[in-house]
């Protein structure tokens, strides 16, 4: 597996979003140089392009750059963010009719541009992949329509902070969810098997972990997963299904010393996703 590092921060609602770029660079330093590419992210915050999505021009410019990088090589990639907006291009690149997406995240990221109070793209990226933000994402002239993820091929794993609009949308569209409380690897494997998929894309937002196990989180949520449970679940999924790609997002250490304290856990997850 190859590594694509994308220090994106513009999709985050946090005033401390630049820490996401620092986190991505911290992980970059521990990845094998020969198998790793850095995708440069626009320096400016960007423009909303007449939508309700903040900094959308920078988000889309980054997505285009990620898509071009992934298209240059057919081998599976681990895309390291940055905020969860990096998954727009990464999931679309990996998606086939046989793919299920397992969304390990404290938040379901199912807002639409109209339901989001923050206007932050990271909170709506999964909904965008499901076709729920198409009216607000400009397309370029002759570009083919992007693939749309089927809601029946999504498993939310460890999500525990739903806004009302997200909860209603997930329920009305039959999105499968496995609670962080007493989650077991077999629960998640069974949920993916029930979708009929033979392949998986694994999205891991580090805030799926319990905040007592990792300091470098912008929006820590209680009652998360232990790292060992997350790693065991990743391994179980890879044993049962073909891994077509993965994303690791939202590492946000306050400084280099804090990054070093967390790096053991982060690199164990990198290893589980990439080996």
N, C-alpha and C positions, 0 to 999 in steps of 0.2 A: 504493500500500500504506500502511496505517496502522500505528502503533506502539503497543504496549501494554507498559508497563514494570512489572515485578513484582519488587520487591527482596526476594524470599523467601530465607530462610537456614535455616529449620527442617528442611528435608529433607536437609541436608548432614551427613556424619559428622565433619567437621573441627571441632576446638576453635576454629579461626579463622573460623568460618562467617559471622560478621558482616561480614567483608570482602566477601562476595558482595552484601550490600545496598549497601555503599559503591560497588562496581563498577557496579551497576545505576544508582545515582544519578549516577555519573560519565558514563555513556552518555546518560542522560536529558538532561543539560545540552547535548548536541550534537545532539539530535533536533529536528525542526521542531515548534514548539509546537502549531500548528493541526492537526497530524495525530497527536498523541501523547496518550495517556491513562496516568495513573499509577494502578495498583491498589494500594490500601493493604494492608499485610500485618499480621496481628496482632502486637502487641508481645510478648506472652507466648509462651513456648516451647510451651505446649499440653500435651495429655495423650495417652497411648497408646490410650485408649478400650478397654482390655482386650485389645489386640493386641500383637504384638511390634514394631510400628512406632513408633519414638520420635516424639513431638510430633505425632501424627497429627491431632489436632483442629485444630491450626493449619494443617497441610498441606491438610486438606479444606476449611477455611474459605477459604483462599486460592484453592483450585481452584474453589470455588463462585463466588467473586467474579470470577475470570478468565472463567469460563463465562458469567456474566451480561453482562460487558463485551463479550465477543466476539459474543454473541447479539444485541446491540444494533445491529450493522452487519454486512452480509453480505460486505463487501469483505475480501480477504485481509489478514492481519495478520502482522507480525513481533513475536513476543512475546519481550521481553528480560528474562532473569532476572538475578539470583537463581540458585538451584540448579536442577537439572534437573527437580525436581518440578513446576515450572510447566508442563511439557509434558503433564501428565495432561489438563488441560482444553483446552489448545491443540490437541493432536493430535485429541482426540475431536471438537472443534468442526469441524475441517477434513476429517475422514475421510469418504470416500464409497467405494462398491464399486470405484471406479477408481483409488484412491489407493495409492501405495507410499510408505513412510517411509524416508528415507535418514538413518541415525543416525551422524553424524560425531562420534566420541567416542573417547577413549582407552579407555574402559570400556564394556562392552556394556549395563550396567544391567539385567541379566537375573536378578537374585536374586529369590527369593520371600521373603516374611516369615519363612519357616521356614529358608531356607538362609543368610540374611544374618546375619553375625556382628555387624555394627554396628547393625542395626535402622534404618538411615537410608533414607528413602524415595527419595532421589536414585539409589541403587544398585538400585532395583527398579521404577523408573517404566516402563521399556519392557516389563518382564514384566507389570506391571499393565495396560498398554494391550493386551497380548496375552491378557488374561483370567486371568493367573496369580496374581493377588492378590485376586480377587473375594471370597473368604471373609473377608478381613481389612479390606475397605473397606466400612464401613457405608453402606447406601443409605437415602434418605429415603422413607418411606411409599409414596406413589403415583408417585414418579419412575419414568419409563421406564428400562429397562435400558440402560446406556451402550453405544455401538457397540464391538465388539471387533475389534481389528486382527488380520488373518490373518498368521501367521508367514511365509507364502510371499510376503508383500508388504513384507518388511523387508530392507533392505540395511545391514549394519554396515560403515562405511567408516572406516578408520584405527584401528579397535579393536585394542589390543595388550596389554591387561592383563585377562585373563580369570581369574576364580577357577574352581576345578574344577567346582563346581556349575553355573556359567554356561556353561562350555565344553560340558559334557555335555548341558545343556538345548538349547543352540543346535544342536548336532550332531543330536540326536534329533528336533528339529522342523524341520530343513532350513533354518535361517536362513542366508541368503547373507552372505558376508563378503568384503571387499576389503582386503587388508593395507595397512598404512601404508608398508611397504617397496616402493618402486618403483610406488606407486599412480599411475595416470594417469587423467585425466578420462574417457577412453573406457572404461576398465575399469568405472567406476561407472555410466556411461550404459548399458553393455551389461548389467550386473547388474540394473539397474532394468527395462530392456526385457525381460529374461528373465522378469520377474514378470507381464508382460502388462498392467501399469498404464499409464494415459495421463496420470495426475496424480502430482505429488510433494509431499510435505511434507518440508522440510529441517530437521533438528535439528542444530545446531552447538554442541557443548560446546567451549569454547576449549582444553581440554586435548588435543584432537586434534592441536593444533599442536606442533611441536618446542619444548621449553622454552627453547632458545636463541633463539627468535624472539619470545617474549612472556614478560615477567616476572610478570605478574599472574595466577598460577595457584596454587590451593590444593594440588593433587596432580599436579605435573608428572611426565610419563612420557617417558623417552627414545625416540628414533627416531620422532618424530612428523612431521607434514606441514609443508612450507614454506607460508607464507601464499599465495604465488603459485599453488601447486598447488591449494590449497583453493579459492581464488577462481576459478581456471580451471575447476575441476570444478563449482562452483555455476553458473557461466555456461553450461557445456555442458549441464547438466541442465535449466536453464530454457529453453534453446533447443530441447530435444527434447520436454520434457513441460510440462504446465500446472502452474504453481506455485499450490498452494491455501493455503499458509501456511508459516511458518518460525519457528524458535526459536533464540535466541542466548543461551547460558548460561555461567555460571561465570567471569565476569570478577571477579578478586579482588585488586586492587592493595593494596599495603601502606599507601599514603598518596596524597595528591593529586599529589605530584610524580611518583610511580611511575605513577599513572594517566595523567598527561599523556604520559609516555614511550611508553606502549603504545597511546595513543588513535589514532594514525595507522593502525596495523594493524587495530584494532577497527572503526574507521569505514570502512575499505576493505571489510571483511566485511559491515558493515551495508549499504553501498552495493550490493555484489554480490547480497545477498539481497533488497533492496527495489526495485531499479530494473528 
